[in-house]
Amino acid sequence: MGVDVMRPAYNLEPPYVVTMLMREEWTKATGAPPAAKGLVWFTDGTKMREGTRAGVYGQSVRRRLSSSLGRYATVFQADIYAILACA
């Protein structure tokens, strides 16, 4: 009789690419980076007098998410929250 055995297979190549553009590159370009294929997502954290917010926008799927983080969260915390919400 046979045995159900599976050998582990490792794929160390990530199935995604992270593109980080400089401010000057964003102001010159419109829309997604030129090498973008598949899903394109934008994240942002911001702090104003009213409070801190985190936002996520999926360009190719046209989805938006905006979350209020209260008055005491930092911009860094809002950025991290937006990245985690996007993931």
Secondary structure, DSSP 8 states (H G I E B T S, - for coil): ------------S-S-------HHHHHH--SS-TT--S--EEEEEEEETTEEEEEEEETTTTEEEEEE--SS--HHHHHHHHHHHH-
